[in-house]
């Protein structure tokens, strides 16, 4: 049985046209099915411009599938996604590529090229997609490496870096073409608590320094809320809670409370809530 959606921002909602001016991304009634499995079941969600929105939820709730729609790796069965004023569900080809240029993506694994140096990894998007000169690329790469705390690491290879430094290198590659929107899929996977906290702080500083809108999927609850502005809680393929960190944390919602307590996860959590 589907669960009700609690949008904590509805009480003071603006008109759609006014709201859009403050949103980098708007998702409306997004649906996606794989075979018999309905993964996204009517997700509706706003991502305010210039802020960090973190998507959380139990395993199987649709977090990563939603992110793959936002970074244009998947097309929905129905619904709309408006990115920087463009409905990306109605365009293709060069128009879609133009929107992609506004996005930066940090994958869960980092996806660095093992055979390339840190410098070449970070430079790769500029070499492949721009007409910048070698000198301009070098300056941009070194500036970005410095911004993520990897100054002087140009000649290192991924295998020579710690897990936290690999995340920083992957973040630099996502930032080097100066996107407007940065998307992060579980950016602290595999890191210990100390490095996790450091990456969270780096994400906040990066968002502020580069004036970014950040969309982040994370399992580090509630620690990640310290650097988040907004939280979307997905459950059964729907946005069950959506609001500021304070609003979501104060919500009287038993499903979210159980999730936050970490008493169960994935299918076990679903079964416990149904029982």
N, C-alpha and C positions, 0 to 999 in steps of 0.2 A: 504494500500500500504506500502511495507517495506521501512524503512528509510536507507540511506547510513551509513556505518560505517566509522568513522574517527579515524584512529590509528595514534596518534601523535608521535609515536616512529618509524614509517616506514622510515622517511627521513634518519635516520642514522642506519638503520637496519643492523644487523650482519647476517652471515650465520646461519642456524638453529643449527648446531652442536656447534658453538661458543656461540650462545645465550643460549643454554640449560645449559651450564656450570654456568651461572649466574641466572638461574631460579629454584626456589623450586617447582613450579607447572607450567605446560603448558596445556592450554585448546585449542582444535582445533575443530572448526565447531560442537560444542555441540548442540544437539537437543533433546527436550523432549516435548511430547504431552500427555495431560490428556484428554481422550475423544476427543472432537472436538476442544479443546483449545491448540494451539501451544504456550507453555510457554517459552521454549528456542528455538530460531530460528537461530542457527548457531553461537553461542558465541565462539569467539576466543580471548584468553587473556593470558598474561604471568604474573606470580607473582614472582618478583625478590627475590632471597634469601637474608635473613637478613634484610628485609625492611617491612614496613607496607603498604599494599595495601587496600584501602577502596572502597567498592562497594556501589554506591549510585544509586538512580533512583526512579521514582514515584511508587506508589502502583501498583502491578500487572506487573511490568517490568521483574520479574524473579530473583530478588536478592536472596531470601531465597531458591528458588529451585536450583539455581546455587550452593549455599553454601552446600545444602544437597547432591549434587553430589560430591563436593570437600571433604566432610567428610565421603563419602562412604555410606550414608544412602539411596541414590537413584542410579539407573543405567540409563545411557542415552539410548535413542532410537538409536542414532548414534553419531559419533564423538569420540574423544579421550581425556583422562585426564592422563597426565604424572606427577606423584608425586615422587620427589626425584629420578628421572631417571627410574621409573617403570610405564608402561602403565597399569593403574588399571582397564581399561575396558576390558582387556584380561586375567585377572587372577581371581582366586576365592580361597575359603578355607583358608588354612594356609598362603598362599602367600599374600592374601588380609589382613589377620589378622596382618601380619608382617608390612604392610604399616600403618594399623590403629594404631599400637603402636607408630608411629612417630607423631601422631596427638593429639592435645589437643583441647577440645571443650567447649566453654562457651555458653550455651543456653540462649535465651532471658529471660526466667523466672528464670534462675539460677538453677532450678531443684534440689535444696537441699532437703535432707530427713528431714522432720520436726521432726521425732522421734529420730534423731541422733544428738549428739553434734557436734560442729564445728570440733573438732578433728576427730571424727569418720567419718564425711562427707568427710573430706579431705583425710583421710587414706583409704577410701573405695577402690579406684582403686589399691592401693598397696596390700591390704589384699586379694583382689579378683584375681589379675593377676600376683603377683610376689611371690618369695620365700624369701623375706627379713624377717629378724627376727623382733620381736616386738620392740626391741631396735632400730634397723635400721629404721623401719617405724616411730617410735616416733621422732627420730632425723630429718628425712626427712620432716615430717609434720610440726614440729615446725620451721624448717628453712624456709619452704615455707610460713607459716603464717607470719613470721617476714618480709619476702620479700614483702608481700602485705599489711603490716601495721596492722596485726591482732595479734600481739604478746600478749600473755596472755589471749586470747579469747578462748582457747581450750575447756573449759567446758560449754561455752554458747550454747544455742540452737538457731536455725534460727529465731524463733519468738521473741527472745530477742535482735535481731540485727536490726539496721536501714536498710533501703533499700540499701544504699551505702555499708554498711558492709556486707550485704548478697551477693552483687555482688563481693566483695573482697574474701569472703569465697568460692564462686563458682569458681572464678579465681584461687584460691589456689588449688582447687581440679583438675582443668584442667592442672595445672603446675606440680603437685606433682610427676608425673611419668617422668618428664623431656622430653617433646616432642620437636621435631625439628620445628614443625609448629603449631601455635596456631590460632584457628578459633573462631571468636566472632560474634554472631548474635544479633544485636541491644543491645550492652552491657549497654547502659544507659537508657533503657526503664523505665519509671516511676520515674526517678530521677529529682530533681529540677536543675536549671542551675548551681548552685554552686557545687553540687555533681557530675553533669555531667562533669564539667571541671576537677574535681579531678580524676574521673575515667579515663578520657582521658589521663591525665598526668601519671597516674599509668600504663596504657597500654604502653605508650612510655618508661617509666623506666623499665617495665618488659621486653619489647622487647630488650632493650639494655643490661640489666643485665643477661638475660638468652640466649642472642644471638639467638633470634627467628626470623623466618619468620611469619608475622602476616597477616591474611586475615580477614577483618572486614566488616560486613554489617552494615550500619548506616543510620539513618534519620537526624542526627544532622549536617545539612549542613547550613553554611560552617564551623561551629566551629570545626568539626572533622578534617578538612583539616590541622589544626595547628599541629597535631601529626601524619599526614600521609605523606608517601613518594610518593606514587602513588595513582591515582584515576581511577576507571573504572565506567563510567556512562552507565547504562543499560536503554534501551528504546525499547519497543515492542519486548522483548526477545533477543535483540542483544546488543553487546558492541558498543555503538555509539561513545563514547570518551574513550581514554585509554592513559594515560601518567603521567608525574610528576604532582604534584599539580599546579606548575606554568604554565605548558603547558595546562592543562585542563582549568584553570581559564582564560587563555588568549585566548582560542579558540573562534573563531567567529562562534558560533553555536546557532541558535535561540532557538532550543529545550532545550538545556542546560540552556540558559539564563532565559527562562521562568520557568524552574524547580528551578533554583537557587533563583529566585525572590519570589518563593513560591506563585505565583498567583493562582495556582490550583494544585490538586493532583489526583492521581488515574485516574478513568475513566473520570472525569471532565477535567483533564489535556489533556488526549488523545483527547477528543471531541474539546477542545479549539484549539489544534494544527491542527486538521483536518479541522476546520471551517475557 
